[in-house]
Amino acid sequence: MLLLKYLLLVAGIGMLIGAAVVVAYDIYLAAQFRRLFFRGAEPPAPSGEEPARPVRLVRPVRWSLAGKLAGLALLPLLLSPSIVVVPDGSGGVRVSQLSGARPGTLYPGVHLVVPLIEYVAIYDLRDHVFMTATAEDPKKKGEVLKVQGREGLSIGLAIAVRYRLDPRRLDSIHANLPQPVEEEIVAPVVATVFRQTTPNYIVREIFATRREELRNRAAEAITARLAADGIVVKEVMLRDILLPAEYARGLEGLLLKEQENELLGTETEIKQKQVRIAELEAEAQKTREIKRAEASAQTRVLSAKAESDAMQYTLPLKQKQIEQTRLESEARKEATLKNAEAAAAAKVIDSKAEFERRKLLADAEGNRIRITAAADAERLKLEALVLKQNPLLIQKIIAERLSDKLQIMMVPIDGKNFFANDVLRSAFNGKSAADPVDPEDDPGDSPRPNGTSQRKPNGRP
């Protein structure tokens, strides 16, 4: 719609310009034709004769066409002001030249009004902030607000008020309130309320303890007064307080003294709390020890009771265990005696068996010796008989036995030193080798005490 409005406006202005151009063009052509005509005109007629009227060759001005274009231009020029666009965050009031402000609010969008009779007053419906300063400062914008406390001291206040216009009462605001509202209404109300409220407090209370109370009371009063005029107050902020220089220095010293006093009081409270904590810890330790002793005593009582209850079942069990141990020991004793008797009997049997075995072995050995002796005696008798019958057999046997050890055997002629002299002699004399040798037959040999012969050192037994 905004584009349509501007198009209509441009069309109307274009039509007006076109009408003006048509009229100007026709006038220009007429002037040109007239100038050309007068240059080529005939000389003037003689006196007494009427001059001939010139032929009309110039086209007349098209006033009708220009009037039609101007009339058509009035239509878009009248329609364009009738279209009003209210932007976002704003509201409008329809104002009539005949009856004044019309009731109702025009919200953001396109609206139609009667051209040349009505127009729309636009108001910003977004939040506004009115601010004051504590002192003159070219860098900061805002009115300087000075108030007095109960003592009569001048105090600078930095106030910030956030407000907005009530869209439902824009017609009343436009009709009744002076413009601009911020300078004409909000600033005086804020300054007046704070100047009326601040004298109820002393400077120290305003600066320290009752600052929030002052802000709340002033905010309530400002909200109530501006609400009657259709201004909605959202928040009132007390940003800063500027105290007089002398009072600020004195207050600073007093605050330091109070801080020291509070510090000492705090330290005293801390010491008292530490003492109280120590007492409580001692009492708690005492209580814990008492509880621990009681718990230990109860534990001992319960243990004793449990042991007493357990002994009722333990004593019979112990008695049974003792009886079982006694029976086991008797059984082991009897088993040991029986084992000892069995071992003794086994040893007796073993000794008897060993004796019998040794006796049998001795008998067997005696029989073996007797049989062996008899066999040896029988063999010797047979050998002696064979040797007696064949004396040369001895030399053959000796030669066979010595043939692998001796290659040459030298025997003396007399045969005194020949080791087989006794055998040969006994063979020639008809005696056996088992018979005792006569010492006279062999002077080189001497009889032994047991009846055997003993060879000299150079001979072998």
Protein Blocks (a to p, Z undefined) as FASTA:
>chain_A
ZZmmmmmmmmmmmmmmmmmmmmmmmmmmmmmmmmmmmmmpccdddehiacdddddfbdcd
dfklmmmmmmmmmmmmmmmmmpccddehiacddddfklopaedjddeddddddehkaccd
dddfbdcdddddfbdcfkbgcdddddddfkopacdddddddddddfklmmmmmmmpccdf
klmmmmmmmmmmmmmmmmmpcfklmmmmmmmmmmmmmmmmmmmmmmmnopacfbdcdfbc
cddfklmmmmmmmmmmmmmmmmmmmmmmmmmmmmmmmmmmmmmmmmmmmmmmmmmmmmmm
mmmmmmmmmmmmmmmmmmmmmmmmmmmmmmmmmmmmmmmmmmmmmmmmmmmmmmmmmmmm
mmmmmmmmmmmmmmmmmmmmmmmmmmmmmmmlmmmmmmmmmmmmpmbdcddfklmmpckl
mmmmmmmnopafkbccdfklmmmbccdfkopacddfkbcZZ
